[in-house]
Each structure stands twice: as C-alpha cells, then as structure tokens.
Amino acid sequence: MRSMRIMGVLLALSILTGFWQGVSAIDEIPEKYMYNKGGVLYPHTGDSSQQRFQTPENARQMFPPDTLIGVLPEDCVSASKGSIGNYYRCDHDFALKPENVNGQTVYRVIDAR
C-alpha cells in the first residue's frame, strides 16, 4: 500500500513538472523577440521551421507608425480604405501597408483607424 502511495505522488509530481515546463516555455515563444536588420524589424524565430509571426497584443505600443516590419503576421487580412489604398488589417487594431524597399516587400505600420 505504501509503495502505491509513493508511486501516486511521484506520478503527480511528474505531471505537474511537465505542465510547469510547458507553461514556462510560453514566455520563450520566438514571436515575442524582434531584431533590426537594415532598419527593418524581423521576428527572431530561431530555426526556419518556426516562421510563424502573430501580432502581439501590445503591437500598437511596440511598433509606432512608420515602423518597418519584414514579415506579415499570419493574423492579417487584406483591406482597403479610401486614400490609404491597399493595406492589411491585423489583430489588436494594427494595420500594415506593403511597400518595396531594396527589391524586398516590407510592411510599414500605419494608423488606419
């Protein structure tokens, strides 16, 4: 009986440890880190298999208007609005306008409210 209790406690501890490691790994999601390359910000994604970039919740504070971002977040959808022309509307009230810089498409943060 005593060995069953010990096994139960060890099993519970291993489950909690696994859960805690998963939760702590959330803070290390590569989409949260950006690096500057020639005046254009890119997400630090680590290896090439993780090329996902989501709009962060604080995007409007993190990226002021006219900031250049090198990738289009996955949550953005194409839109257009009067004099702004074609642009992308993203989560968290964030908008990006594509433009060509040195032969590469980058996205300028715009205020499209």
Rosetta constraint file for C-alpha pairs under 8 A:
AtomPair CA 1 CA 5 HARMONIC 6.55 0.50
AtomPair CA 2 CA 6 HARMONIC 6.36 0.50
AtomPair CA 3 CA 7 HARMONIC 6.10 0.50
AtomPair CA 4 CA 8 HARMONIC 6.09 0.50
AtomPair CA 5 CA 9 HARMONIC 6.16 0.50
AtomPair CA 6 CA 10 HARMONIC 6.14 0.50
AtomPair CA 7 CA 11 HARMONIC 6.04 0.50
AtomPair CA 8 CA 12 HARMONIC 6.14 0.50
AtomPair CA 9 CA 13 HARMONIC 6.12 0.50
AtomPair CA 10 CA 14 HARMONIC 6.14 0.50
AtomPair CA 11 CA 15 HARMONIC 6.24 0.50
AtomPair CA 12 CA 16 HARMONIC 6.20 0.50
AtomPair CA 13 CA 17 HARMONIC 6.02 0.50
AtomPair CA 14 CA 18 HARMONIC 6.15 0.50
AtomPair CA 15 CA 19 HARMONIC 6.20 0.50
AtomPair CA 16 CA 20 HARMONIC 6.06 0.50
AtomPair CA 17 CA 21 HARMONIC 6.20 0.50
AtomPair CA 18 CA 22 HARMONIC 6.39 0.50
AtomPair CA 19 CA 23 HARMONIC 6.32 0.50
AtomPair CA 20 CA 24 HARMONIC 6.08 0.50
AtomPair CA 21 CA 25 HARMONIC 6.09 0.50
AtomPair CA 22 CA 26 HARMONIC 6.77 0.50
AtomPair CA 23 CA 27 HARMONIC 7.74 0.50
AtomPair CA 24 CA 28 HARMONIC 7.54 0.50
AtomPair CA 25 CA 29 HARMONIC 6.91 0.50
AtomPair CA 28 CA 32 HARMONIC 7.67 0.50
AtomPair CA 30 CA 43 HARMONIC 7.07 0.50
AtomPair CA 30 CA 44 HARMONIC 5.60 0.50
AtomPair CA 30 CA 45 HARMONIC 4.81 0.50
AtomPair CA 30 CA 46 HARMONIC 6.84 0.50
AtomPair CA 31 CA 43 HARMONIC 5.63 0.50
AtomPair CA 31 CA 44 HARMONIC 6.47 0.50
AtomPair CA 31 CA 45 HARMONIC 6.33 0.50
AtomPair CA 31 CA 52 HARMONIC 7.18 0.50
AtomPair CA 31 CA 53 HARMONIC 5.37 0.50
AtomPair CA 31 CA 54 HARMONIC 6.72 0.50
AtomPair CA 32 CA 43 HARMONIC 7.21 0.50
AtomPair CA 32 CA 44 HARMONIC 7.73 0.50
AtomPair CA 32 CA 56 HARMONIC 7.26 0.50
AtomPair CA 33 CA 43 HARMONIC 5.72 0.50
AtomPair CA 33 CA 44 HARMONIC 5.29 0.50
AtomPair CA 33 CA 45 HARMONIC 7.91 0.50
AtomPair CA 34 CA 41 HARMONIC 6.12 0.50
AtomPair CA 34 CA 42 HARMONIC 5.33 0.50
AtomPair CA 34 CA 43 HARMONIC 4.28 0.50
AtomPair CA 34 CA 44 HARMONIC 5.23 0.50
AtomPair CA 35 CA 41 HARMONIC 5.53 0.50
AtomPair CA 35 CA 42 HARMONIC 5.42 0.50
AtomPair CA 35 CA 43 HARMONIC 6.34 0.50
AtomPair CA 35 CA 44 HARMONIC 6.32 0.50
AtomPair CA 36 CA 40 HARMONIC 5.53 0.50
AtomPair CA 36 CA 41 HARMONIC 4.57 0.50
AtomPair CA 36 CA 42 HARMONIC 6.40 0.50
AtomPair CA 37 CA 41 HARMONIC 6.28 0.50
AtomPair CA 37 CA 42 HARMONIC 7.27 0.50
AtomPair CA 39 CA 68 HARMONIC 7.13 0.50
AtomPair CA 40 CA 67 HARMONIC 7.63 0.50
AtomPair CA 40 CA 68 HARMONIC 4.98 0.50
AtomPair CA 40 CA 69 HARMONIC 5.40 0.50
AtomPair CA 40 CA 70 HARMONIC 5.82 0.50
AtomPair CA 40 CA 106 HARMONIC 7.74 0.50
AtomPair CA 41 CA 67 HARMONIC 8.00 0.50
AtomPair CA 41 CA 68 HARMONIC 6.18 0.50
AtomPair CA 41 CA 69 HARMONIC 4.70 0.50
AtomPair CA 41 CA 70 HARMONIC 5.78 0.50
AtomPair CA 42 CA 69 HARMONIC 6.10 0.50
AtomPair CA 42 CA 70 HARMONIC 5.28 0.50
AtomPair CA 42 CA 71 HARMONIC 6.59 0.50
AtomPair CA 43 CA 53 HARMONIC 6.87 0.50
AtomPair CA 43 CA 71 HARMONIC 7.87 0.50
AtomPair CA 45 CA 50 HARMONIC 5.80 0.50
AtomPair CA 45 CA 51 HARMONIC 6.14 0.50
AtomPair CA 45 CA 52 HARMONIC 7.61 0.50
AtomPair CA 46 CA 50 HARMONIC 7.02 0.50
AtomPair CA 47 CA 51 HARMONIC 7.94 0.50
AtomPair CA 52 CA 73 HARMONIC 7.52 0.50
AtomPair CA 52 CA 74 HARMONIC 6.94 0.50
AtomPair CA 53 CA 71 HARMONIC 7.72 0.50
AtomPair CA 53 CA 72 HARMONIC 7.55 0.50
AtomPair CA 53 CA 73 HARMONIC 4.96 0.50
AtomPair CA 53 CA 74 HARMONIC 6.09 0.50
AtomPair CA 54 CA 73 HARMONIC 4.91 0.50
AtomPair CA 54 CA 74 HARMONIC 5.66 0.50
AtomPair CA 54 CA 75 HARMONIC 6.13 0.50
AtomPair CA 55 CA 59 HARMONIC 6.42 0.50
AtomPair CA 55 CA 73 HARMONIC 5.77 0.50
AtomPair CA 55 CA 74 HARMONIC 7.76 0.50
AtomPair CA 55 CA 75 HARMONIC 6.80 0.50
AtomPair CA 55 CA 90 HARMONIC 6.86 0.50
AtomPair CA 55 CA 91 HARMONIC 6.17 0.50
AtomPair CA 55 CA 92 HARMONIC 7.37 0.50
AtomPair CA 55 CA 94 HARMONIC 7.89 0.50
AtomPair CA 56 CA 92 HARMONIC 7.72 0.50
AtomPair CA 57 CA 91 HARMONIC 7.91 0.50
AtomPair CA 57 CA 92 HARMONIC 5.92 0.50
AtomPair CA 58 CA 62 HARMONIC 6.02 0.50
AtomPair CA 58 CA 92 HARMONIC 7.67 0.50
AtomPair CA 59 CA 63 HARMONIC 5.69 0.50
AtomPair CA 59 CA 92 HARMONIC 7.21 0.50
AtomPair CA 59 CA 94 HARMONIC 6.78 0.50
AtomPair CA 60 CA 64 HARMONIC 6.22 0.50
AtomPair CA 60 CA 92 HARMONIC 7.81 0.50
AtomPair CA 60 CA 93 HARMONIC 7.60 0.50
AtomPair CA 60 CA 94 HARMONIC 6.31 0.50
AtomPair CA 63 CA 67 HARMONIC 5.96 0.50
AtomPair CA 63 CA 109 HARMONIC 7.07 0.50
AtomPair CA 64 CA 109 HARMONIC 6.89 0.50
AtomPair CA 65 CA 108 HARMONIC 7.49 0.50
AtomPair CA 65 CA 109 HARMONIC 4.85 0.50
AtomPair CA 65 CA 110 HARMONIC 5.05 0.50
AtomPair CA 65 CA 111 HARMONIC 6.36 0.50
AtomPair CA 66 CA 108 HARMONIC 5.48 0.50
AtomPair CA 66 CA 109 HARMONIC 5.10 0.50
AtomPair CA 66 CA 110 HARMONIC 6.26 0.50
AtomPair CA 67 CA 108 HARMONIC 5.62 0.50
AtomPair CA 67 CA 109 HARMONIC 5.35 0.50
AtomPair CA 68 CA 106 HARMONIC 6.48 0.50
AtomPair CA 68 CA 107 HARMONIC 5.54 0.50
AtomPair CA 68 CA 108 HARMONIC 4.57 0.50
AtomPair CA 68 CA 109 HARMONIC 6.43 0.50
AtomPair CA 69 CA 106 HARMONIC 5.88 0.50
AtomPair CA 69 CA 107 HARMONIC 5.12 0.50
AtomPair CA 69 CA 108 HARMONIC 6.35 0.50
AtomPair CA 69 CA 109 HARMONIC 7.60 0.50
AtomPair CA 70 CA 105 HARMONIC 7.34 0.50
AtomPair CA 70 CA 106 HARMONIC 4.72 0.50
AtomPair CA 70 CA 107 HARMONIC 6.24 0.50
AtomPair CA 71 CA 106 HARMONIC 6.56 0.50
AtomPair CA 71 CA 107 HARMONIC 7.01 0.50
AtomPair CA 72 CA 76 HARMONIC 7.09 0.50
AtomPair CA 72 CA 106 HARMONIC 7.98 0.50
AtomPair CA 72 CA 107 HARMONIC 6.89 0.50
AtomPair CA 73 CA 90 HARMONIC 7.49 0.50
AtomPair CA 75 CA 90 HARMONIC 5.69 0.50
AtomPair CA 75 CA 91 HARMONIC 6.26 0.50
AtomPair CA 76 CA 88 HARMONIC 5.75 0.50
AtomPair CA 76 CA 89 HARMONIC 5.34 0.50
AtomPair CA 76 CA 90 HARMONIC 3.98 0.50
AtomPair CA 76 CA 91 HARMONIC 6.77 0.50
AtomPair CA 77 CA 88 HARMONIC 5.31 0.50
AtomPair CA 77 CA 89 HARMONIC 5.42 0.50
AtomPair CA 77 CA 90 HARMONIC 6.37 0.50
AtomPair CA 78 CA 86 HARMONIC 7.29 0.50
AtomPair CA 78 CA 87 HARMONIC 6.05 0.50
AtomPair CA 78 CA 88 HARMONIC 4.50 0.50
AtomPair CA 78 CA 89 HARMONIC 6.38 0.50
AtomPair CA 79 CA 86 HARMONIC 5.99 0.50
AtomPair CA 79 CA 87 HARMONIC 5.40 0.50
AtomPair CA 79 CA 88 HARMONIC 5.39 0.50
AtomPair CA 79 CA 89 HARMONIC 6.25 0.50
AtomPair CA 80 CA 84 HARMONIC 6.91 0.50
AtomPair CA 80 CA 85 HARMONIC 5.16 0.50
AtomPair CA 80 CA 86 HARMONIC 4.49 0.50
AtomPair CA 80 CA 87 HARMONIC 5.70 0.50
AtomPair CA 80 CA 88 HARMONIC 7.74 0.50
AtomPair CA 81 CA 85 HARMONIC 5.64 0.50
AtomPair CA 81 CA 86 HARMONIC 7.14 0.50
AtomPair CA 84 CA 112 HARMONIC 7.71 0.50
AtomPair CA 86 CA 97 HARMONIC 6.85 0.50
AtomPair CA 86 CA 98 HARMONIC 7.97 0.50
AtomPair CA 87 CA 95 HARMONIC 6.95 0.50
AtomPair CA 87 CA 96 HARMONIC 5.71 0.50
AtomPair CA 87 CA 97 HARMONIC 4.39 0.50
AtomPair CA 87 CA 98 HARMONIC 6.59 0.50
AtomPair CA 88 CA 95 HARMONIC 5.55 0.50
AtomPair CA 88 CA 96 HARMONIC 5.10 0.50
AtomPair CA 88 CA 97 HARMONIC 6.17 0.50
AtomPair CA 89 CA 93 HARMONIC 7.28 0.50
AtomPair CA 89 CA 94 HARMONIC 6.11 0.50
AtomPair CA 89 CA 95 HARMONIC 4.64 0.50
AtomPair CA 89 CA 96 HARMONIC 6.67 0.50
AtomPair CA 90 CA 94 HARMONIC 5.05 0.50
AtomPair CA 90 CA 95 HARMONIC 5.76 0.50
AtomPair CA 90 CA 96 HARMONIC 7.73 0.50
AtomPair CA 93 CA 113 HARMONIC 7.65 0.50
AtomPair CA 94 CA 109 HARMONIC 7.72 0.50
AtomPair CA 94 CA 110 HARMONIC 7.94 0.50
AtomPair CA 94 CA 111 HARMONIC 7.75 0.50
AtomPair CA 94 CA 112 HARMONIC 7.94 0.50
AtomPair CA 95 CA 109 HARMONIC 5.98 0.50
AtomPair CA 95 CA 110 HARMONIC 5.61 0.50
AtomPair CA 95 CA 111 HARMONIC 6.56 0.50
AtomPair CA 95 CA 112 HARMONIC 6.17 0.50
AtomPair CA 96 CA 107 HARMONIC 5.48 0.50
AtomPair CA 96 CA 108 HARMONIC 5.31 0.50
AtomPair CA 96 CA 109 HARMONIC 4.63 0.50
AtomPair CA 96 CA 110 HARMONIC 5.67 0.50
AtomPair CA 97 CA 107 HARMONIC 5.26 0.50
AtomPair CA 97 CA 108 HARMONIC 5.12 0.50
AtomPair CA 97 CA 109 HARMONIC 6.50 0.50
AtomPair CA 97 CA 110 HARMONIC 6.65 0.50
AtomPair CA 98 CA 105 HARMONIC 6.45 0.50
AtomPair CA 98 CA 106 HARMONIC 5.75 0.50
AtomPair CA 98 CA 107 HARMONIC 4.42 0.50
AtomPair CA 98 CA 108 HARMONIC 6.30 0.50
AtomPair CA 99 CA 105 HARMONIC 5.62 0.50
AtomPair CA 99 CA 106 HARMONIC 5.60 0.50
AtomPair CA 99 CA 107 HARMONIC 6.08 0.50
AtomPair CA 99 CA 108 HARMONIC 7.13 0.50
AtomPair CA 100 CA 104 HARMONIC 5.42 0.50
AtomPair CA 100 CA 105 HARMONIC 4.64 0.50
AtomPair CA 100 CA 106 HARMONIC 6.21 0.50
AtomPair CA 101 CA 105 HARMONIC 6.32 0.50
AtomPair CA 101 CA 106 HARMONIC 6.70 0.50
